[in-house]
């Protein structure tokens, strides 16, 4: 199991919250990135790419992603265990 950074955990939880625990719902990357402070947006884009590479997110259409089964399980686990978030969402 890959160890996720705090920012990657935060991004996974953001996808979970915006998708309302629906694995099939696609969310544009820009919608996620805009939830973070301006100074962290580049890091958030890199975290999204890392999550795609590690199969936690699946790219559906142009610049939109959804949670994979693996990503949904990890995000729910983080939600239940109470992950400490590195960044604050707006």
C-alpha positions as CSV (number, residue, x, y, z in Angstrom):
1,X,0.0,0.0,0.0
2,X,1.4,3.3,-1.1
3,X,1.9,5.9,1.7
4,X,0.1,9.1,0.7
5,X,1.2,12.6,1.6
6,X,-1.0,14.8,3.7
7,X,-1.9,16.9,0.6
8,X,-2.9,13.7,-1.4
9,X,-5.1,12.7,1.5
10,X,-6.7,16.1,1.5
11,X,-7.3,15.9,-2.2
12,X,-8.9,12.5,-1.9
13,X,-11.2,13.7,0.8
14,X,-12.1,16.7,-1.3
15,X,-13.1,14.4,-4.1
16,X,-15.1,12.3,-1.7
17,X,-17.0,15.3,-0.3
18,X,-17.7,16.9,-3.7
19,X,-18.9,13.6,-5.2
20,X,-21.1,13.1,-2.1
21,X,-19.7,9.5,-1.7
22,X,-20.8,8.7,-5.3
23,X,-17.9,6.9,-7.1
24,X,-19.4,7.4,-10.5
25,X,-19.6,11.2,-10.4
26,X,-16.9,13.1,-12.4
27,X,-15.6,16.3,-11.0
28,X,-13.6,18.8,-13.0
29,X,-10.0,19.3,-11.8
30,X,-10.4,23.1,-11.8
31,X,-13.3,22.7,-9.3
32,X,-11.0,20.9,-6.8
33,X,-8.1,23.2,-7.4
34,X,-10.1,26.3,-6.7
35,X,-11.0,25.0,-3.2
36,X,-7.4,25.4,-2.1
37,X,-5.5,28.6,-1.4
38,X,-3.7,30.2,-4.3
39,X,-0.2,29.4,-3.1
40,X,-1.0,25.7,-3.0
41,X,-2.7,25.2,-6.3
42,X,0.4,24.0,-8.2
43,X,1.0,21.4,-5.5
44,X,-2.7,20.3,-5.7
45,X,-2.4,19.8,-9.4
46,X,0.7,17.7,-8.8
47,X,-1.1,15.7,-6.1
48,X,-4.0,15.0,-8.5
49,X,-1.5,13.7,-11.2
50,X,0.2,11.5,-8.5
51,X,-3.2,10.1,-7.5
52,X,-4.1,9.3,-11.1
53,X,-0.7,7.6,-11.6
54,X,-1.3,5.5,-8.5
55,X,-4.9,4.5,-9.6
56,X,-6.7,6.4,-6.8
57,X,-8.3,8.7,-9.4
58,X,-9.6,7.8,-12.9
59,X,-9.6,10.5,-15.6
60,X,-13.0,10.4,-17.3
61,X,-13.2,13.2,-19.8
62,X,-11.1,16.2,-20.6
63,X,-9.8,17.6,-17.3
64,X,-12.3,15.7,-15.1
65,X,-11.7,12.8,-12.7
66,X,-13.6,10.5,-10.5
67,X,-12.6,8.2,-7.6
68,X,-11.6,4.7,-8.5
69,X,-12.7,1.8,-6.3
70,X,-9.3,1.9,-4.6
71,X,-9.5,5.6,-4.1
72,X,-13.0,5.4,-2.6
73,X,-11.9,2.7,-0.1
74,X,-8.9,4.8,0.9
75,X,-10.9,8.0,1.2
76,X,-13.6,6.4,3.3
77,X,-10.8,4.9,5.5
78,X,-9.3,8.3,6.0
79,X,-12.7,9.8,6.8
80,X,-13.4,7.1,9.4
81,X,-9.9,7.2,11.0
82,X,-9.9,11.0,11.2
83,X,-7.0,12.1,9.0
84,X,-5.2,15.3,10.0
85,X,-5.4,17.6,7.0
86,X,-2.4,19.5,5.8
87,X,-4.3,22.2,3.9
88,X,-7.6,23.9,4.6
89,X,-10.5,23.9,2.1
90,X,-12.6,26.9,1.5
